[in-house]
């Protein structure tokens, strides 16, 4: 009975640890193109640009949509998909750095 209870507790703990979303914030790199993508709550740094995030749309998870503002490009929308390897932006996989 103890073994069954222990297995049940461990199973429940593993299920609960998988719940929730860690989000997509972090630093990513694409080695093929040598491009960095740094995603923070308030700013996205991509190539040489800094994009101030105006809002996030997380209703289509695992796809996150960031509406941003850039001083040179104006309004810009990032559609970023969270995948097992990291994130995908414009069809390119960026791995967690």
C-alpha atoms as a printed R data frame, in Angstrom:
   type eleno elety resid chain resno      x      y       z
1  ATOM     1    CA   UNK     A     1  0.000  0.000   0.000
2  ATOM     2    CA   UNK     A     2  2.853  2.375   0.822
3  ATOM     3    CA   UNK     A     3  4.462  1.794  -2.582
4  ATOM     4    CA   UNK     A     4  1.165  2.516  -4.307
5  ATOM     5    CA   UNK     A     5  0.722  5.705  -2.301
6  ATOM     6    CA   UNK     A     6  4.319  6.779  -3.032
7  ATOM     7    CA   UNK     A     7  3.866  6.155  -6.759
8  ATOM     8    CA   UNK     A     8  0.605  8.127  -6.690
9  ATOM     9    CA   UNK     A     9  2.222 11.072  -4.925
10 ATOM    10    CA   UNK     A    10  5.186 11.111  -7.315
11 ATOM    11    CA   UNK     A    11  2.858 10.868 -10.309
12 ATOM    12    CA   UNK     A    12  0.745 13.751  -9.050
13 ATOM    13    CA   UNK     A    13  3.844 15.841  -8.363
14 ATOM    14    CA   UNK     A    14  5.159 15.274 -11.863
15 ATOM    15    CA   UNK     A    15  1.803 16.212 -13.398
16 ATOM    16    CA   UNK     A    16  1.569 19.365 -11.326
17 ATOM    17    CA   UNK     A    17  5.137 20.386 -12.123
18 ATOM    18    CA   UNK     A    18  4.260 20.186 -15.811
19 ATOM    19    CA   UNK     A    19  1.303 22.497 -15.318
20 ATOM    20    CA   UNK     A    20  1.657 26.201 -15.751
21 ATOM    21    CA   UNK     A    21  3.567 28.036 -18.391
22 ATOM    22    CA   UNK     A    22  7.077 29.290 -17.905
23 ATOM    23    CA   UNK     A    23  6.481 31.705 -20.764
24 ATOM    24    CA   UNK     A    24  8.964 32.557 -23.449
25 ATOM    25    CA   UNK     A    25 11.094 35.141 -21.677
26 ATOM    26    CA   UNK     A    26 14.809 34.583 -22.005
27 ATOM    27    CA   UNK     A    27 17.777 34.754 -24.327
28 ATOM    28    CA   UNK     A    28 17.786 32.691 -27.510
29 ATOM    29    CA   UNK     A    29 20.272 32.205 -30.323
30 ATOM    30    CA   UNK     A    30 20.134 30.779 -33.825
31 ATOM    31    CA   UNK     A    31 23.529 29.292 -34.567
32 ATOM    32    CA   UNK     A    32 22.948 28.942 -38.310
33 ATOM    33    CA   UNK     A    33 22.418 32.678 -38.833
34 ATOM    34    CA   UNK     A    34 24.305 33.883 -35.719
35 ATOM    35    CA   UNK     A    35 21.276 35.892 -34.631
36 ATOM    36    CA   UNK     A    36 20.224 36.601 -31.045
37 ATOM    37    CA   UNK     A    37 16.667 37.057 -29.837
38 ATOM    38    CA   UNK     A    38 16.282 38.384 -26.291
39 ATOM    39    CA   UNK     A    39 12.698 38.351 -25.069
40 ATOM    40    CA   UNK     A    40 11.734 40.217 -21.920
41 ATOM    41    CA   UNK     A    41  8.363 41.323 -20.630
42 ATOM    42    CA   UNK     A    42  8.852 44.951 -21.679
43 ATOM    43    CA   UNK     A    43 11.380 44.729 -24.523
44 ATOM    44    CA   UNK     A    44 12.490 42.443 -27.342
45 ATOM    45    CA   UNK     A    45 16.023 42.749 -28.708
46 ATOM    46    CA   UNK     A    46 16.397 41.300 -32.186
47 ATOM    47    CA   UNK     A    47 19.438 41.774 -34.419
48 ATOM    48    CA   UNK     A    48 20.458 45.400 -33.788
49 ATOM    49    CA   UNK     A    49 16.967 46.610 -32.935
50 ATOM    50    CA   UNK     A    50 15.259 47.265 -29.641
51 ATOM    51    CA   UNK     A    51 11.489 46.843 -29.684
52 ATOM    52    CA   UNK     A    52  9.498 48.189 -26.749
53 ATOM    53    CA   UNK     A    53  6.582 45.844 -26.033
54 ATOM    54    CA   UNK     A    54  3.216 47.593 -25.903
55 ATOM    55    CA   UNK     A    55  1.188 44.422 -25.268
56 ATOM    56    CA   UNK     A    56  1.299 40.624 -25.265
57 ATOM    57    CA   UNK     A    57 -1.412 38.328 -26.625
58 ATOM    58    CA   UNK     A    58 -1.135 34.898 -25.025
59 ATOM    59    CA   UNK     A    59 -4.591 33.630 -26.000
60 ATOM    60    CA   UNK     A    60 -3.199 31.374 -28.750
61 ATOM    61    CA   UNK     A    61 -0.554 29.549 -26.688
62 ATOM    62    CA   UNK     A    62  1.931 28.133 -27.565
63 ATOM    63    CA   UNK     A    63  1.972 31.106 -29.967
64 ATOM    64    CA   UNK     A    64  2.716 34.442 -28.318
65 ATOM    65    CA   UNK     A    65  2.088 37.713 -30.114
66 ATOM    66    CA   UNK     A    66  3.986 40.823 -29.033
67 ATOM    67    CA   UNK     A    67  2.882 44.206 -30.325
68 ATOM    68    CA   UNK     A    68  5.910 46.460 -30.186
69 ATOM    69    CA   UNK     A    69  7.211 49.882 -31.105
70 ATOM    70    CA   UNK     A    70 10.602 50.580 -32.651
71 ATOM    71    CA   UNK     A    71 12.028 54.072 -33.156
72 ATOM    72    CA   UNK     A    72 13.118 53.292 -36.736
73 ATOM    73    CA   UNK     A    73 10.508 50.783 -37.919
74 ATOM    74    CA   UNK     A    74  7.459 52.019 -36.030
75 ATOM    75    CA   UNK     A    75  4.898 49.436 -34.953
76 ATOM    76    CA   UNK     A    76  6.053 45.851 -35.302
77 ATOM    77    CA   UNK     A    77  4.369 42.565 -34.392
78 ATOM    78    CA   UNK     A    78  6.342 39.525 -33.283
79 ATOM    79    CA   UNK     A    79  4.576 36.169 -33.636
80 ATOM    80    CA   UNK     A    80  6.687 33.761 -31.582
81 ATOM    81    CA   UNK     A    81  5.914 30.085 -31.080
82 ATOM    82    CA   UNK     A    82  7.223 28.212 -28.067
83 ATOM    83    CA   UNK     A    83  8.574 24.780 -29.032
84 ATOM    84    CA   UNK     A    84 10.505 22.083 -27.199
85 ATOM    85    CA   UNK     A    85 13.854 23.270 -28.636
86 ATOM    86    CA   UNK     A    86 13.236 26.957 -27.772
87 ATOM    87    CA   UNK     A    87 11.158 29.378 -29.855
88 ATOM    88    CA   UNK     A    88 10.351 29.824 -33.537
89 ATOM    89    CA   UNK     A    89 10.235 33.289 -35.095
90 ATOM    90    CA   UNK     A    90  9.686 33.725 -38.852
91 ATOM    91    CA   UNK     A    91 10.227 29.998 -39.409
92 ATOM    92    CA   UNK     A    92 13.635 29.986 -37.725
93 ATOM    93    CA   UNK     A    93 14.336 28.016 -34.532
94 ATOM    94    CA   UNK     A    94 16.092 29.887 -31.749
95 ATOM    95    CA   UNK     A    95 17.525 27.741 -28.944
96 ATOM    96    CA   UNK     A    96 17.650 28.848 -25.325
97 ATOM    97    CA   UNK     A    97 21.041 30.392 -24.584
